[in-house]
Amino acid sequence: MKVTVYVLTALKNECVRIPFGHYYHGEGVYELYVRKGNVLERREVRLGGSGESFVEVLSGLEPDEEVLLQTLDAAYKGRKKIKLKD
């Protein structure tokens, strides 16, 4: 027999959030790539708590900004900007 229990510890209205993914390892500061036109810019983003599907953004992202949720460190470690092909 197996039981799964979800406990709601907080409920927030009108917060910025991004989809949960393998990049997330708990609350803290992350360096994520944010899309600005055809360029990805590396930016510090402070993430808060998470639920089953989303992670709370405390600072570093505005609503409607696009963020890359995969790590590019193997190929682009240390690069602040990456130009995308047209």
Contacts in CASP RR format, 6 or more apart in sequence:
PFRMAT RR
TARGET T0000
AUTHOR 0000-0000-0000
METHOD contacts of the structure
MODEL  1
MKVTVYVLTALKNECVRIPFGHYYHGEGVYELYVRKGNVLERREVRLGGS
GESFVEVLSGLEPDEEVLLQTLDAAYKGRKKIKLKD
6 52 0 8 1.000
12 56 0 8 1.000
15 56 0 8 1.000
15 57 0 8 1.000
16 56 0 8 1.000
16 57 0 8 1.000
16 61 0 8 1.000
16 62 0 8 1.000
16 63 0 8 1.000
17 54 0 8 1.000
17 55 0 8 1.000
17 56 0 8 1.000
17 57 0 8 1.000
18 54 0 8 1.000
18 55 0 8 1.000
18 57 0 8 1.000
18 61 0 8 1.000
18 67 0 8 1.000
18 69 0 8 1.000
19 53 0 8 1.000
19 54 0 8 1.000
19 55 0 8 1.000
19 69 0 8 1.000
20 50 0 8 1.000
20 51 0 8 1.000
20 52 0 8 1.000
20 53 0 8 1.000
20 54 0 8 1.000
20 55 0 8 1.000
21 55 0 8 1.000
21 69 0 8 1.000
23 30 0 8 1.000
23 32 0 8 1.000
23 69 0 8 1.000
23 70 0 8 1.000
23 71 0 8 1.000
24 30 0 8 1.000
24 47 0 8 1.000
24 50 0 8 1.000
24 55 0 8 1.000
26 47 0 8 1.000
26 48 0 8 1.000
26 49 0 8 1.000
26 50 0 8 1.000
27 47 0 8 1.000
27 48 0 8 1.000
27 49 0 8 1.000
28 46 0 8 1.000
28 47 0 8 1.000
28 48 0 8 1.000
29 44 0 8 1.000
29 45 0 8 1.000
29 46 0 8 1.000
29 47 0 8 1.000
30 44 0 8 1.000
30 45 0 8 1.000
30 46 0 8 1.000
30 47 0 8 1.000
31 42 0 8 1.000
31 43 0 8 1.000
31 44 0 8 1.000
31 45 0 8 1.000
32 42 0 8 1.000
32 43 0 8 1.000
32 45 0 8 1.000
32 61 0 8 1.000
32 67 0 8 1.000
32 68 0 8 1.000
32 69 0 8 1.000
33 40 0 8 1.000
33 41 0 8 1.000
33 42 0 8 1.000
33 43 0 8 1.000
33 67 0 8 1.000
33 68 0 8 1.000
33 72 0 8 1.000
33 82 0 8 1.000
34 40 0 8 1.000
34 41 0 8 1.000
34 42 0 8 1.000
34 43 0 8 1.000
34 45 0 8 1.000
34 61 0 8 1.000
34 65 0 8 1.000
34 66 0 8 1.000
34 67 0 8 1.000
34 68 0 8 1.000
35 41 0 8 1.000
35 65 0 8 1.000
35 66 0 8 1.000
35 67 0 8 1.000
35 68 0 8 1.000
35 84 0 8 1.000
37 84 0 8 1.000
38 83 0 8 1.000
38 84 0 8 1.000
38 85 0 8 1.000
38 86 0 8 1.000
39 81 0 8 1.000
39 82 0 8 1.000
39 83 0 8 1.000
39 84 0 8 1.000
40 68 0 8 1.000
40 72 0 8 1.000
40 81 0 8 1.000
40 82 0 8 1.000
40 84 0 8 1.000
41 80 0 8 1.000
41 81 0 8 1.000
42 78 0 8 1.000
42 79 0 8 1.000
42 80 0 8 1.000
42 81 0 8 1.000
43 60 0 8 1.000
43 61 0 8 1.000
44 60 0 8 1.000
45 57 0 8 1.000
45 59 0 8 1.000
45 60 0 8 1.000
45 61 0 8 1.000
45 67 0 8 1.000
46 57 0 8 1.000
46 58 0 8 1.000
46 59 0 8 1.000
46 60 0 8 1.000
47 55 0 8 1.000
47 56 0 8 1.000
47 57 0 8 1.000
47 58 0 8 1.000
48 55 0 8 1.000
48 56 0 8 1.000
48 57 0 8 1.000
48 58 0 8 1.000
49 55 0 8 1.000
49 56 0 8 1.000
50 56 0 8 1.000
61 67 0 8 1.000
72 82 0 8 1.000
76 82 0 8 1.000
END
